[in-house]
Structure formats: C-alpha cells, structure tokens
Amino acid sequence: MGEWTIGAVLDEIAQAVPDRVMTVCGDRRSTFAESARRTSRLAGYLTERGFGAHRERGDLRNWECGQDRIALLMHNDLYPDMVIGCLKARTVPVNVNHYYTSGEMAELLDYLRPRGVIYHRSLGAKFADNLAQAGVELLISIDDGSEAPELAGAVSLDDALAAGADTDAPAGSPDDLLMICTGGTTGRPKAVLWRQSDIYVSSMVGADHADAAEIHQKVRDAGPPWFALSPLMHAAGMWTAFSAILSGQTVILYDTATGFDARTAWQTVERERVGLMTMVGDAYAAPLVAELGRLAGGGHDLSSLYAIGTGGAATNPKYQAALLEYLPQLTLINGYGSSETGNLGFGRSQRDSRRDTFDLRDGGCVISRDRRRFLQPGDPEIGWSVRAGRIPLGYFDDESATRGTFPDVEGRRVVVSGDRASIDVDGTMRLFGRDALVVNTGGEKVFVEEVEEVLRAHPGVADALVVGRPSDRWGQELIALVALVGSGGGSGVEALDEHCRKSLAGFKIPKEFVVVPEVRRLGNGKADYRWAKRQAEQKAVTL
C-alpha cells in the first residue's frame, strides 16, 4: 500500500466517473473531468512561471517549508479546484480569512510571505493595499460578478488556464504541504503544516490505496450529495467538501459571496436532494431553525436529508432539539477537531437518543494532565485530548510552538489540541473545554463553555460568551456577555442568575451579566474571545 497525493486521487476519480458532477456553487456545475482538467492547467501555468518546490521535505525541519506558498483569498466558488491545482504544481495552498481587517490581513501576509495570491475580484479590491505591500509576484483573479476594479498586473483565471499546459506540472509528492491557518479565536493565527497524504487520510476519508483500481471501485456508486454551508477557507468546511469529492460524491458549496440565507439553504436541500449538510454552530443553526419554524415544519420537502453535521463551534442544545423535532428522520453529528488534529471525533444524536461524548477516530486519545502518559477508559483524571499517527509536522516558522504542541508521550509523537478531556468507561471522550479559556476564580477552575451552554439554553438569550476579568477579591471573575432575543422577555439579571444556579455550582455563576447588541463571532462561526475580553474589561452598560 502506498501514499497518494490529492491531485492523483482526483485524476483517478475523473477517469472512473468523468461526467459525474463534482461541485455545485451558485450557477456553476463542474464535473470531475472538468475539475481534473482545470486543476492540471492551473498547475501547468504555475510551473511554467517557476513556482513549485525548491527544497525537499527530507532536508527540512518540521516547522520549515521549502515550497512556494499561494494564498487563497476566496469565496467558495472554485475553492477545491484552486487547492488541488496548487498541490499539483507542488506549491502550498494557504487559506486566508477574508473577514479580517486590513491590519489583521497585513500581519497574516507578513507571516505567510506568499509568492502568489488567487482571489475573487471583490476580495482583491478590499485588500488591494495589503496585497501591494506584501510584494506578491503573481495575482490571479477570479470573476465573481463584482463591479470592483481589477488589481494592477493581475491575470484572470480564464487567461491563466488558457495559457497553462496540462502536461507540464511535475509529479507531486505525498510530502508536499497544505497549510491551514488557525482561526485565531484567542491569539494570532498560526499556519499548521500538513503533509497532503496525512490530511487526506486523517480528515478527508482517504486511505493508502493499494492501486488505482481500489479508488475506481470506491467511487463507482455515489451516495446523495453533501452540502457544505460554511466557508471553505476554514478547516471544517474544507474537510466536508474534500471528504465528499475524494469519495466521488457531488458536493454542494454554499455561494458565500451572497451571504447566508436560511431559506436559500433549505431550497437547495430540496432541489438537489441533499443527504448530508454541514454547518458551524449557531450562526447557521439559529436562522435554519427560524426558517423551519416560520413554515411550521412544512413548505420544503426535506425527506432526502438524513444527517446534519456541525463542528468548529458549539451548537446550542435548543437548536439541536428543534432540528430533531422538525426533522425526525435526522441524525445530528457533532464533530470535534481542530486545524491541528483534523477530524478527531464524532457524537451522534437522534430524536430519542442524545450523546454528550465523542467516538474517537484513528489516533484519537487522551493524555494525562502532566502529558506523560495515555489515559485508559474509566480513568477519572481530566487530561488533554490528543491525536497520534497521521498528524501535522508543526507550525510554520515557529520552532517553539511546534515543540510545545507536538510532544512525545510514551514514545509516540502526538498533537495536543489544547482542550481538556477525559475517557469514559466505554472508550468515548468527554470534552470539558479549551484550556486557554479556563478561568481560575477564587481557586476554582471554570470551563467557560459549560457556562455558555447553560446561558444559551435560556429562551430569552440569543447568544452568550463568558470570559474572565481581573478581580481583587477572586483573582479572576466570570463575566457573561449576553445578546437577547427581541426584548429579552424575562431575562434580566435575576432571571439569568436563577437560570444558571439550576445547573451550575455557585462559583461558576457569572459575577456580572453584560448586555451587548450582538455577540461577535468570526467568519467561521467561532467565538471571538479577544473581542469578548475587551468588552468585559470596559465599563459596559449592564442589564
């Protein structure tokens, strides 16, 4: 059995099922054959201009990169093709968050040092000054129907594909990298270095195939389409899309250039007869539930939908319950993972059966608090969730963080997720929360996600974040930032305090509830804790 490159897998699928639709995004429908040809032509264009690998993996340390980097500043349309085209050219595709401010973008580009950028025209115009200052050699522009001006010196994707030969790209290596920038919820984003073969196996439902015939057999019969609602510039959305594509299935990509609309999403499920849909937390769940409620559970034929997967951010239990009530055939799949671990575990819930632990995928483990041993099922200690086996090499240009996050435990190299967890008797993982968000108040440690989940279950609360604030008495004190539903009927300080006390120990109750018009989340639905801490430290108006 041998390792495979992602581009080679796509080409084999295109040989087996050339006319099957691979992606649907807005008005664009691409077959596997069309995408295989498009990715090869992009690779040829990049190769002809000297882009590629300049130092091989064996000559590099785990935090080093010897390949040219191509930043993808894109909406969802054509995103998979651009990733695979870059990989075929032995360049490194890097996700770039187009929700960033100009200052954040400047910092990220200075860190990544991309030699080229592929961008949708409206996003290029948004960050024109940043791209000019970054000294990028090659700009490839994708028409997104925007009236925004084109950047000076840019070449259109159509022209690049027309100029690229689909036979000139070098043979790729399983060692070639794919970079995933972390979400930056608590600090500056870091670029995680994945060998493409490792991420294919760990997070894209791949394998070390014996031969091409094995791939052809795998993709012969396609299941119903998958639908990725979230942006592919984030790991959760990209894993969904590539898991479908590299299994020979059709994937629907929400047209993120238009902004999310729940009615459009449900209409797409009905029209395309979607089987599995994926989303990220309440940013998607809340409007989806509201649309179902508006139609009293009717109005759309959603009988094809057998599962909704959610990950990357917590989904409010009340929204989960509502989805299962409106769609009784549904299985809710709560995914767990990170840019560093890949897809690490899944918890499945149905209308009459709810799960609050995760089944671990290959390599998933929990290690002790001191990071010296692996915990066994039933061990009462709360340690760290980790993954061994097919894991990243490290963080780009960061030796210290690489050594800290990728230690050896009992002779096995692991990646430590940063989340605290334990192993139940049945071998499933129980998640407690991110260690960086633990608040030590009066000598007691509080996982803020636990408090947030309780608050967000209140019918008058639309969203909530909890952070620590310095306190002379407690060292740190818990502060809850709360966005209300409408007028928030019945959700004053006393009501929220009473609601929390029904489920939480006294030391976990926030010392202050701060009302905000809206809880700020990042483009992927994850909480923006840097914003939350700033709000808590300011003298905001309280409820």
C-alpha positions, 0 to 999 in steps of 0.5 A: 500500500502506498501514499497518494497525493490529492491531485492523483486521487482526483485524476483517478476519480475523473477517469472512473466517473468523468461526467459525474458532477463534482461541485455545485456553487451558485450557477456553476456545475463542474464535473470531475473531468472538468475539475481534473482538467482545470486543476492540471492547467492551473498547475501547468501555468504555475510551473511554467512561471517557476513556482513549485518546490525548491527544497525537499521535505527530507532536508527540512525541519518540521516547522520549515517549508521549502515550497512556494506558498499561494494564498487563497483569498476566496469565496467558495466558488472554485475553492477545491479546484484552486487547492488541488491545482496548487498541490499539483504544481507542488506549491502550498495552498494557504487559506486566508480569512477574508473577514479580517481587517486590513491590519489583521490581513497585513500581519497574516501576509507578513507571516505567510510571505506568499509568492502568489495570491488567487482571489475573487475580484471583490476580495482583491479590491478590499485588500488591494493595499495589503496585497501591494505591500506584501510584494506578491509576484503573481495575482490571479483573479477570479470573476465573481460578478463584482463591479470592483476594479481589477488589481494592477498586473493581475491575470484572470483565471480564464487567461491563466488556464488558457495559457497553462499546459496540462502536461507540464506540472511535475509529479507531486509528492505525498510530502508536499504541504497544505497549510491551514491557518488557525482561526485565531479565536484567542491569539494570532493565527498560526499556519499548521503544516500538513503533509497532503497524504496525512490530511487526506487520510486523517480528515478527508476519508482517504486511505493508502490505496493499494492501486488505482483500481481500489479508488475506481471501485470506491467511487463507482456508486455515489451516495446523495450529495453533501452540502457544505454551508460554511466557508471553505477557507476554514478547516471544517468546511474544507474537510466536508467538501474534500471528504465528499469529492475524494469519495466521488460524491457531488458536493454542494458549496454554499455561494458565500459571496451572497451571504447566508440565507436560511431559506436559500439553504433549505431550497437547495436541500430540496432541489438537489436532494441533499443527504448530508449538510454541514454547518458551524454552530449557531450562526447557521443553526439559529436562522435554519431553525427560524426558517423551519419554524416560520413554515411550521415544519412544512413548505420544503420537502426535506425527506432526502436529508438524513444527517446534519453535521456541525463542528468548529463551534458549539451548537446550542442544545435548543437548536439541536432539539428543534432540528430533531423535532422538525426533522425526525428522520435526522441524525445530528453529528457533532464533530470535534477537531481542530486545524491541528488534529483534523477530524478527531471525533464524532457524537451522534444524536437522534430524536430519542437518543442524545450523546454528550461524548465523542467516538474517537477516530484513528489516533484519537486519545487522551493524555494525562494532565502532566502529558506523560502518559495515555489515559485508559477508559474509566480513568477519572483524571481530566487530561488533554485530548490528543491525536497520534499517527497521521498528524501535522509536522508543526507550525510554520516558522515557529520552532517553539510552538511546534515543540510545545504542541507536538510532544512525545508521550510514551514514545509516540509523537502526538498533537495536543489540541489544547482542550481538556478531556477525559475517557469514559468507561466505554472508550468515548471522550468527554470534552470539558473545554479549551484550556486557554479559556479556563478561568481560575476564580477564587481557586476554582477552575471554570470551563467557560463553555459549560457556562455558555451552554447553560446561558444559551439554553435560556429562551430569552438569550440569543447568544452568550460568551463568558470570559474572565476579568481581573478581580481583587477579591477572586483573582479572576471573575466570570463575566457573561456577555449576553445578546437577547432575543427581541426584548429579552422577555424575562431575562434580566439579571435575576432571571439569568442568575436563577437560570444558571444556579439550576445547573451550575455550582455557585462559583461558576455563576457569572459575577456580572451579566453584560448586555451587548447588541450582538455577540461577535463571532468570526467568519467561521462561526467561532467565538471571538474571545479577544473581542469578548475580553475587551468588552468585559474589561470596559465599563459596559452598560449592564442589564 
